[in-house]
Amino acid sequence: MGKPALVVVIILFILSIYSFGVMIDRALMYSAARKQSRVFVQQVAGALKDGKLDEAIAIAERNKKSHIAKVVATGLFRVSVRFAASFGLRRHRRRQAWSRALRRHRPRGK
């Protein structure tokens, strides 16, 4: 094997080690996100069932690794802001109005 071929083999070897490192990092990140998402779904379901919007948003903001928590936190915050703005409610009344809305739209039998 000539020098140019040896250089190519060494470069490919270094890049393959780097790619294995990236794969391991992504696998660990995915595993942590999956675990945190499972816990998050249970916690936020209980908070929303009780009509505690602020607690649900706080739970979502504490779970930084969970992709589900990021989406739910953004959605809950935007819905609560738009709901309050559409009715011209003040900030302290926004939570009460949202809790009432959640209770009205809760599926029956649960």
Order of alpha helices (4+ residues) and beta strands (2+ residues): alpha-alpha-alpha-alpha
